[in-house]
Amino acid sequence: MLALLLALQQSVADSSPFRALALPAPTPVRTAAGAPGPRYWQQRADYTLEATLDTATNVLRGRGRIYYVNRSPETLSSVWVQLDQNLFAPGSVSGILNQPPLLFAGGVVFDFSGKGFVGGVTVDRFAVGTQQLKTKVFGTMMRVELPRPLGPDLSVTFDIAWHFPIPPYGAGRMGRVGSRFYELGQWYPRMAVYDDVHGWNTLPYVGAGEFYLEYGDFDVSLTVPAGFQIAATGMLANPTMIRTAQERARLAKAFENPGQVVSVITRPEAVANATRKVPGTRTWRFTASGARDFAWATGPDLRWDASTWDGIVVQTFYHADATPWEEANTMVRFALRHFSGSLGQYPWPQVSAIEGLIEGMEYPMVIFCPSLQKREDQYWVLMHELGHQWFPMQVGSDERRYPWMDEGFNTFADYDAAEAFFKGSAYGDTVRRELLSAYTATAIPGSEQPMITKPDEVRQLYWTAYQKPALMLTILRESVLGRDEFDRAFREYARSTRRRVSIRPSTRSVPAETARSCIYRTADRWCYRSPWSFATTTEQPKPATCRSRCGTRAAALLTAWPRPSDWRAWSSIRGGSIPISIGKTTPGNGESLVDAAASELLDEI
Ligand SMILES: [Zn+2]
């Protein structure tokens, strides 16, 4: 009988929205909280690349070496490589799907069809020494057979060569304006991640899922027409060969006067450069360390502003007709200081914001952003792309699976950065209310998808991956944990996962409850089960207080509606309140929902 009752209780408990998730047990590689454990490992990929931009044909040709270290405990017989340019290959999955464009706030549109461009990448060589390796291309992924098994702690150096036609519109990740301006991301064969969770991560690049990459060092030489400027990941390694004495002197002024914006290439100079004919080519060499990717932009007529904060150079590159980009440098510097304070110090020596056709995209030390007429929109996109320098450039989450872990965490941090920049203005006071109106418009019972849904399967990516997690974290901070506890935990999350891959979005419950594990657990419920799809009500709840399971006094309001299993917690954020579900309350403030539902059913039996 006892066994029967226990079995029944178990089955009832399983039906609760607050039931424990079946999550992997902790291992020496990964702790119960999902963080890297004592035997955590990750692979390493260093790139030494040379690429030449042919502006006559708009073809990019590259060659180089990838130094790959197997730090896993397994022996690998093959490796996987990302070939993102095959998004535009004839017959690509993306082309067949012909996905509708993704819509973001402010009318920003991402079109993953490439607007009809057909291209794709040709891998001319993938070799070890003189031995060409056997490869098989699966759309945007390529498997490479190794000449001999690669055991633990062994390395291999691949010799590679490739070329591809640069699309005018590269699905929001690259593009060009004629043969005068190029933005290039996801442009070279990149090692796929091999991790302890999924092994080889071979999810294709379809469009919405950005990337998931190993960390390493870069040494990249780029050959472009002699009159072109380049903005890129890393630091220029040959400035005396590339920069004029005047440019170097102006740049030095930015260091002498921190916080002051120095025009290194002025508007009249940029306009004059547009028509200046400079014969030949120049090779720019950039180096970067501890980065997961490399991106760059080039053109002859870019304005260039620079300023410094805490020894970091903030650079903005933009066209003469871009408005309001004169303020962009100040905006980026403000956001850099803000995020360094709230999320941890920015780790690289420079950041470059580049104005152009890409609607907004992030790479290590490089952000692409269009010229937007409204000042608030301009700041938002610049600041949002800069926020990605923390999520996912430092917290190396898997964007092909979990966009909410970079877009959502970043968007949450963005609201603070927007409120700080526009402090005292109507916009600054009300911007976070967007989350409430998005909730009302999008969290529709029956149609809302859990945050854990893969980006290529999400109908409303802006809500599911950006705003919903931002709202979740806002509620967690303002109504459940309190600011001090939450901010401490959020910073610790960013610190402990820095330059790590395979960050898991889930954890199991642990007896020693910390604010940090509470963040993970609450995220579990909200991201896997989408409880915000529960019916909502406009009826004002009765005020009450509760103590959250994390031991912090919650400001949430609870109301019984109408059975214990329908309890809702209400969260007030500036401008309104919404119902949330926070699960069990502690004894004395309410019964365990799971237990209550179980005993009710047992009574009926
Ligand atoms: Zn983003």
Residues whose N, C-alpha, C, O or C-beta is under 5 A from the ligand:
A	BS01	ZN	E407
